[in-house]
Amino acid sequence: MSHTLGIRQAQKQKTRQALLDAALGLLEEQSLSSLGLREVTRAIGVAPTAFYRHFRSTADLGVALVEEALGSLHPLIRTTVTSADNAEERIVRAVELIAHHVATHPAHVRFIARERHGGVQPVREAIRGQLTRFAQEVKDELAKDVESEGWSDDDLLMLANLYVDQMLITASLFLEALEGSEQERERVRQVATSQMRLISIGREHWRG
């Protein structure tokens, strides 16, 4: 009996992932607000009613895509921030992390960039929640730096948000350069590194 349940659960998870993958592919050409569940189910050859065994709505599916796109990045970003010996190493690692993530998950990055200010409120809120969590995690790590002595929590959070915002901008720039030359991508690296250095320099002189 347990073996049968295990098979059914595995099949259910497989169908759920297929729906997510199909939706992500369809969203390369349109926004979530215009996506119909029949399009998604048709893409994987299941009945429209099967959709509701996994998601309440396309908005619910979109929230799941946000988790898939950003959820796995939390430990990577924490490692990038904590394991660096100095600000310069931290910046270089952050830029390379973004470049690699965009290169390996362009559809997810494109989805987040489009839907961050899109027309589906639960998805906007899910993205905002993930970014808020990123900022809090970065802030907690920045607080451990010697340079943070005397900084208020509000100022540290402001600094963390600057870094997170810059990482989003950098991801968008790498996405635009994805089909271009290596020289274009290198230019993005240089610009992103310089911009993060500017934030770091500002940190040294901030007096709250």
Beta strands, then each sheet from edge to edge (+ up, - down):
end
